[in-house]
Amino acid sequence: MKVGFISLPVAGHLNPMIALGRTLQMRGHEVSFIGILDAETPVRAAGLDFISFCEKEYPLGSDLYAPIATLHGLDVVKTACKLILPPFVKATIEHLPEKLVGAGFDALVIDMIHFFIELVPMSLGIPYVHIWNVLDIDFLGTTPPSFFDWPLETSSSAKGKNLQALQQLSGTIFPPILEVAVPQAKKLDLNIDWNNPRVRVSKLAVVAQYPQEFDFPGVPRASHFHYSGPFIAEGDRELIPFPWERLTGKPLIYASMGTLINGSPQVFKAILQAASKLPEVEIVLSVGKHINVDDLGTIPPNVIAVSRAPQLELLKRAMLCITHAGLNTALESLAHGVPMVAIPLGFDQPGIAARIAHHGVGEFISIVETPSAERLEGLIRKVLGDPRYGERARCFQGVIARSNGLEVAAHVVEKAYEMAVKSDLNH
């Protein structure tokens, strides 16, 4: 089977998609990624083929998501859907058909949040599977929309609140993208029911790269929705230099605000100020490309601040992770039995933070709060001081080890393609 992968060009989406691509390749399939030039280096570093497109619109170094680096809360989602995604969707749909026809793919594996590019394989009759690299959106209102950190409630009033929030958000964030998608669908001679939020979703298979145990309980799922477990493969990652000799042997805390919404100095300063009150621990702080370490002021002696860090290797040594509650970091922490203190900043991070608290594997600072050193220090001491957080995290470590997410997802992709072939034969 020749499989094409299409992912958003950011680490939190590329890393798990690359891991799945490598797994399919090792199972004997031919795998190629299609993406803008910024995605080429990590894909090729994993030994996978890469096909570039949209070179004119997005040359190397475009940094697609730079406009949201310093934003917070719903402003992140609204800005992405208004300014970033519409031109990206338009360029993708315009250039993707020739790439797909020329490559001769049997099937596609598509990042669910790469909105509306399914229109192209739909028009060409190419079967596709969707991957949730983030929390999926519960359109039934059984659980709070992932943009909020509300706890799970099962009352009818709570469901009404969830649906109302979802409807209000849908009316705000999707119209700018639809303005691009609707005329593109017409160009592709597709008749789409735009009132159906699931119209673009794969009918063959949808895979969520997290175990069911991490989700809120009781979420109704379609029969072709599959929980898998995280797509973690250490050997597929780019090697990142790190001054290991600076580690002193004190209990280690790893801190990272991810790779997208990580341009707010006040968050890192709060972490540094909290660290100064915790001399008994050592903190490795990864600040990302939007912050200069020298601009953060005095670095406490128990902090190693770097632009990038080898996250998986550090989590193996850590007793706590301070995280933005990105899905990959949360799952990788749990895969190593590490509890968390979360500082969600936008997108689905509030929903992940709510699940971290719900399952007792950590605490979080609410999305509506301004992170302070005092609040952060208090939560760190709370999680480190109560062994139940670590015990629950280690329970999830076992869950994730048993989930075998990559093999499960690869099997689903293979079976979906077989189903598509049988369906064609029957017609």
Protein Blocks (a to p, Z undefined) as FASTA:
>chain_A
ZZdddddfbfklmmmmmmmmmmmmmnopacdddddfklmmmmmmnopacddehklmmggh
klmmlmmmmgghjllmmmmmmmmmmmmmmmmmmmmmmmmmmnopabdcddfklghklmmm
mmnopacddddfbdcddfkomaccfkbccdcdfbfklmmmmmmmmmmmmmmmmmmmmmmm
mmmmmmnopacdfkbmklmpcfkbccdfbdfklmcehiacdfkbccfbdcddfklpccdd
ddfklpgoiacddddebjmlmmbfklmmmmmmmmmmmmmbccdddebjmbcfklnopadf
kbccdfbdcfklmmmmpcbdcdehiaklmmmmmmnopacddddfbhjllmmmmmmmmnop
accddfkbccdfklmmmmmmmmmmpmklmmmmmmmmmmmmmnommlmmmmmmmmmmmmmm
mmmmmZZ
